[in-house]
């Protein structure tokens, strides 16, 4: 498992956070128990299985919702 920290454009409301959480939880390879979307910091922290999912696919799922990914870091 890899840990991704993704900085997003400013989230304007808690429903934005819930939309992102829902979209990411639907992806195969996401650790749903440790995923965190922070409304206050506009960051997503998620553990994911690199053999099932790439950071590009995670960013794409967020972008398809209309949110801009500013930068990502994977450890």
C-alpha angles and dihedrals in degrees: 000000000000127000117227124194110195123190113208135191111272112298108225101198143011091254088064088058091050092050091053092046091051094049094048094045088058092060118097110237099036118122096229094189096061101034115118130185112190117206092191097054099026089231133135120206115189138162113218139177108246091204091062103031140021130215087244090059091049091049090047092053089053093045092051087062090057100258122128119231107217098184142337135208124195125195 
